[in-house]
Amino acid sequence: MSRGIRSVVAAFASLAVLVAGAAVWEYGRRSGTAAPDLSGIGLIGTLAYLGGIDWVRRRIQRDDLRWHRALALPGGARPGLLARRSKRGLALMIVAVGGIFAGGLLWGGARADGWNGRIMTALCVVTLPMLAWVVFKAVRHPILVAVTSQGVVAGGQTLSWEHIKSVRRDKDGVQLRVRDSDKGRWVTVGGDGCAVSNERLAHVIEYYRATPHRRIALDLNAPGPLGAVQ
């Protein structure tokens, strides 16, 4: 999918979030106190997601980095290895968060005449555009982490190999120690939202960090079976 088409799809997806939120609130306003209570659904979904996060991670992080000839990255298209955003993980998060927002909007609309409903409505009005923006970015930029000959791309920025001093992994993802000024900093990539496990992602990044002469292969062609990256 081209970048232009992906932007259009992302815009429609974020707009759908706003329209759905407004529709749920209006339904609650018209139904009044007879509106069903959806807060339990959101609570159950959230608890199930958080309680089973380790199981979810094992189920969704089974992919491997894949080489692409032209990745849509900041600064232009470049070849490299791609670690995509996990579609299952994103879907589970949307269900959990969407359940909470839907319950809040429905409750606020049903009690729009009282202060409690107005406060809840105001909170949802503030946070709903943030949720739409998150959906927009997730759809428009499905690339979570990219490994190129120039460095590691994550979060809209390129971390050059010369600035990456060390690689380690923890429960939050892969930690890259970056020194691009007088003071070093840690940058987290991967994590639960990545379709590639933290162990595999850290291994590949460390492999190319420690072997500069092999990075050119990322520009010329697929660097052989990734299983050979040992």
C-alpha positions in Angstrom: 0.0 0.0 0.0 1.4 3.4 -1.0 2.0 6.1 1.5 -0.8 8.3 0.0 -3.4 5.6 0.2 -2.3 4.6 3.7 -2.7 8.3 4.8 -6.3 8.3 3.3 -7.1 5.0 5.1 -5.7 6.3 8.3 -7.7 9.5 8.0 -10.9 7.5 7.5 -10.1 5.3 10.4 -9.6 8.2 12.8 -12.7 9.9 11.5 -14.6 6.6 12.1 -13.5 6.7 15.8 -14.8 10.3 16.2 -18.1 9.5 14.4 -18.6 6.3 16.5 -18.0 8.1 19.7 -20.5 10.8 18.8 -23.0 8.2 17.8 -22.7 6.3 21.1 -23.1 9.5 23.1 -26.1 10.6 21.1 -27.7 7.1 21.6 -27.2 7.4 25.3 -28.7 10.9 25.3 -31.8 9.7 23.5 -32.2 6.5 25.5 -31.7 8.3 28.8 -31.5 6.0 31.9 -32.8 3.1 29.7 -29.4 3.0 27.9 -27.5 -0.2 28.6 -24.5 -0.1 30.8 -21.3 -1.0 28.9 -18.8 -0.2 31.6 -18.7 -3.8 32.6 -17.7 -4.9 29.2 -14.9 -2.4 29.0 -13.7 -3.4 32.5 -13.8 -7.1 31.8 -11.9 -6.6 28.5 -9.3 -4.4 30.1 -8.7 -6.9 33.0 -8.5 -9.8 30.6 -6.0 -8.0 28.5 -3.8 -6.9 31.4 -4.1 -10.2 33.2 -3.2 -12.2 30.1 -0.5 -9.9 28.7 2.3 -12.5 29.0 0.1 -15.1 27.2 -0.8 -12.4 24.6 2.9 -11.6 24.1 3.8 -15.3 23.4 0.9 -15.6 21.0 1.4 -12.5 18.9 5.2 -12.1 18.9 5.9 -15.0 16.4 6.9 -13.0 13.4 10.4 -12.2 12.2 12.0 -9.2 10.7 11.5 -9.1 6.9 13.6 -7.3 4.3 11.8 -4.8 2.0 13.2 -3.0 -1.0 11.5 0.3 -0.2 10.3 1.1 3.3 8.4 4.4 3.8 10.7 6.0 6.4 11.4 9.6 7.5 13.5 11.2 4.9 12.4 8.9 2.1 12.0 5.3 1.1 15.0 3.0 1.9 15.6 -0.7 2.0 15.9 -2.5 5.2 14.5 -5.0 7.7 11.0 -4.4 9.0 9.4 -5.2 12.3 5.7 -4.5 12.0 3.2 -3.4 14.5 1.3 -6.4 15.8 -2.2 -6.4 14.3 -3.6 -8.7 17.0 -2.0 -6.7 19.8 -3.4 -3.5 18.3 -6.9 -5.0 17.9 -6.9 -6.2 21.5 -5.8 -2.8 22.8 -8.6 -1.1 20.7 -11.2 -3.5 22.1 -10.1 -2.8 25.7 -9.8 0.9 25.4 -12.8 1.2 23.1 -14.9 -0.6 25.7 -14.0 1.9 28.4 -14.6 4.9 26.1 -17.9 3.5 24.8 -19.2 2.9 28.4 -18.1 6.4 29.4 -19.8 8.1 26.4 -23.0 6.1 26.8 -23.1 6.9 30.5 -22.4 10.6 29.9 -25.0 10.9 27.2 -27.6 9.2 29.3 -27.0 11.7 32.1 -26.2 14.8 30.0 -28.7 16.9 32.1 -26.7 16.3 35.3 -23.3 17.4 36.4 -21.9 13.9 36.5 -22.9 13.3 32.9 -21.5 16.7 31.8 -18.2 16.0 33.5 -17.9 12.6 31.9 -18.9 14.0 28.5 -16.2 16.7 28.8 -13.6 14.1 29.7 -14.5 12.0 26.7 -14.5 15.0 24.4 -11.0 15.8 25.4 -9.6 12.2 25.2 -11.5 11.0 22.1 -9.5 13.0 19.7 -6.3 11.6 21.3 -7.6 8.1 20.7 -8.4 9.0 17.1 -4.8 10.4 16.7 -3.4 7.2 18.0 -5.4 5.2 15.5 -4.3 7.5 12.7 -0.6 7.1 13.5 -0.9 3.3 14.0 -2.6 2.9 10.5 -0.4 5.5 8.7 2.8 4.1 10.2 2.5 0.3 10.5 6.3 0.2 10.7 7.2 -0.1 14.4 10.9 -0.7 14.0 13.1 -0.7 10.9 16.8 -1.8 10.7 18.6 -0.1 7.8 22.2 0.4 6.8 22.0 3.9 8.3 20.6 2.9 11.7 17.5 1.9 13.6 14.3 3.8 12.8 11.6 4.0 15.5 9.2 6.6 16.7 9.7 8.7 13.6 13.4 9.2 14.2 16.6 7.5 12.9 19.2 6.4 15.4 22.4 6.1 13.6 24.7 3.1 14.2 27.5 5.4 15.4 25.3 6.8 18.2 24.0 3.4 19.4 26.5 2.3 22.1 24.8 -0.7 23.6 21.6 -2.9 23.3 19.7 -4.6 26.0 16.2 -6.0 26.5 13.8 -5.9 29.4 10.1 -6.4 30.0 9.2 -3.1 28.3 11.1 -3.8 25.0 14.6 -3.3 23.6 16.6 -0.5 25.2 19.1 1.3 23.0 21.7 3.4 24.7 22.2 6.4 22.4 24.9 9.0 22.8 24.2 11.9 20.3 25.3 14.7 22.6 27.3 15.1 25.8 24.8 13.0 27.7 23.6 9.6 26.8 19.9 8.5 26.8 17.9 5.3 26.5 15.5 4.8 23.7 12.9 2.0 23.9 11.9 0.1 20.7 9.7 -2.9 20.2 7.7 -4.0 23.2 4.2 -5.5 23.4 3.0 -3.8 20.3 5.7 -5.4 18.1 5.1 -8.6 16.1 8.7 -9.6 16.7 9.9 -10.7 20.1 12.2 -8.5 22.1 14.8 -11.2 22.1 14.9 -11.5 18.4 14.8 -7.7 17.8 17.6 -7.1 20.3 19.7 -9.9 18.7 19.4 -8.5 15.2 20.1 -4.9 16.2 23.2 -6.0 18.2 24.3 -8.1 15.3 24.5 -5.2 12.9 25.7 -2.8 15.5 28.7 -5.1 16.1 29.4 -5.9 12.5 29.5 -2.6 10.5 30.9 -4.3 7.4 27.6 -6.3 7.0 25.3 -3.3 7.0 25.7 -2.6 3.3 23.9 -5.9 2.6 20.7 -4.3 3.9 20.9 -1.9 1.0 21.8 -4.3 -1.8 19.6 -7.2 -1.2 17.9 -9.3 1.4 20.7 -10.3 3.8 20.1 -14.1 3.4 17.9 -16.1 5.7 17.6 -14.2 9.0 18.1 -17.5 10.7 21.7 -17.1 9.7 22.0 -14.0 11.8 23.5 -15.7 14.8 
